[in-house]
Amino acid sequence: MTGLTTPVGLGETIDLALRLQPDTTTVAVIAPKEDPYWLAATHTELLRYRDRVKEVYFYGPPNRELFQKVTALPDRTVVLFHLAPPASGQPPLAGLDLIDAIAERMPTYSAWRSLCLGHGCIGGAYGDNTKEIVQFAAMTARLLAGERPENIPIANAASLTVQVDWRALQRWHIPESSLPVGSEVLYRELSLWQRGRRYFIAGAAVILLQSVLILALFWQRAQKRKTERALRQSEQKFSKSFRHSPLAVTITRMSDTRYIDVNDTFEEQTGWTRQEVIGRTPLDIHLWEDPEDRVSMTERLRATDHVRDLEFRVRRKDGTIITALGSAELIDVNGEPCALSVAADITKRKLAEEALAGVSRKLVEAQEAERTRIARELHDDINQRIALLAINLDLLRRALPASEIDTRKEIDDAYEQVADLGTDIQALSHRLHSSKLEYLGLKAAVTGFCRELSERESLKIQLRVENLPETLSHEISLCLFRVLQEAIHNALKYSGMGECDVSLTGTSTDIQLIVHDSGAGFDPDNVNGHGLGLTSMRERLRLVRGQLSIESRPEHGTTIRASVPVGL
């Protein structure tokens, strides 16, 4: 014989009952009949608590009389059910009805799971049915495989575990903290949060999302109001600035160049009122002296979205011509591209500049005339007399006897000094007035000047002359020649280098002169000794609408660029 012993947790169940309800004074034991074994086992377990509780035993089939006897027991009584087969002539579960009825009125426990859990009892100590079945099935499989029973030792089932009905705990107000460690609570009803957690989370997420959207909507509305308020303030400021600007401001449509609005300064400068120009174009009122300037400005505005510092001439309503300096850029007005133009009346400034230019031109002309006069006197008078003196000294040297060696040497020295003086005076004459520039043109004058200076000063000059126009005004030629002279003399004097590069090239629009050296360089913002020469360069170029730029850093050389537009 072999098998599996399964313990009945009678003592553990009694311990549980008195642990959960420590004020118990009576334990009522209900059994289907008087069974000496189980009665003895129960009495033995209760003897451990004989100082605390009294034992009461009930036998017999489950009926109303038994129910009334049990429920008539005093308070602080717990009921302990034993396994009871159904009475003769009753259905199999008839005894369970008695358990259900008593468990509703009195705290009830049982060492048999089938009598307790699910029938209102609080609980008890039970083995693990699943583990027991698996363990017993394994032993049975060994027997069926032919193994002898005596070779299979009798096994003990797993240890007991306290199991209680959560609903009974709630009915008798027993806290879960009173349970032994490791107890299992069955039939626990899920809380509202546990039952609807997914719905609560989903609802909370929806509410949170709605709250965020509502807050975002409020924020958006606040930002919109703030933006609208700022826009109104900006429009008010723009309107005020537009109306009272000291510059003439106009807004025209790009599609047809018709005026949308003009300010007060425009009315003062042009003589046209706002009512007279709104809806008309500049061509309709003949505002631009040269309509091509207007067309050019519009094309540039379409291409680049802005035009800066455009100088043009405007015809007032009374026919007076004024000069204006203006800028324009594209803006959006009610979804339509428009041009915002700003112009200043520079007529007085232009007159002053022209007057100053006239004075400067006269000064330059006077300077050149004086240079020419001095150069001619040096060349035609002084240089001739020095040449005659050199001839006389040579004749005197030849006339001396051979014995006058010292005197002849002194005359030779004097002759060489006079010859050098004549050469220097001739070079000075050419520097003051270049006959080559006057008769042969700019290219010949520049080439001759660079060659003579290179020979006289031992200065290496790399010269490149390309694409110069065949016909070039004397004013432009003289301006570029003087700028070249000044730039090379500055390089010779300040650079500390024995060479420089010169480039004179012509394009379809201008002539560019570049003089570069790799010498000491200087700070253009602190020109010191260079100031007068640079000022002279700029003034000469300004008279021919040219421009001068200087790139220089200490110890990194200097580059001077001069540009003069052609066709003047």
Secondary structure by P-SEA (a helix, b strand, c coil): ccbbbbbcaaaaaaaaaaaacccccbbbbbbccccaaaaaaaaaaaccccccbbbbbbbccccaaaaaaaaaccccbbbbbcccccccccccaaaaaaaaaaaaccccccccccccccccccccccccaaaaaaaaaaaaaaaaacccccccccccccbbbbbbbaaaaaaaccccccccccccccccccccccccaaaaaaaaaaaaaaaaaaaaaaaaaaaaaaaaaaaaaaaaaaaaaaaccccbbbbbbccccccccccaaaaaacccccccccccccccccccccaaaaaaaaaaaaaccccccccccccccccbbbbbbbbbbbbbcccbbbbbbbbbbaaaaaaaaaaaaaaaaaaaaaaaaaaaaaaaaaaccaaaaaaaaaaaaaaaaaaccccaaaaaaaaaaaaaaaaaaaaaaaaaaaaacccccccccaaaaaaaaaaaaaaaaccccccccccccccccaaaaaaaaaaaaaaaaaaacccccccbbbbbbbcccbbbbbbbbccccccccccccaaaaaaaaaaaaaaacbbbbbbbcccbbbbbbbbbbccc
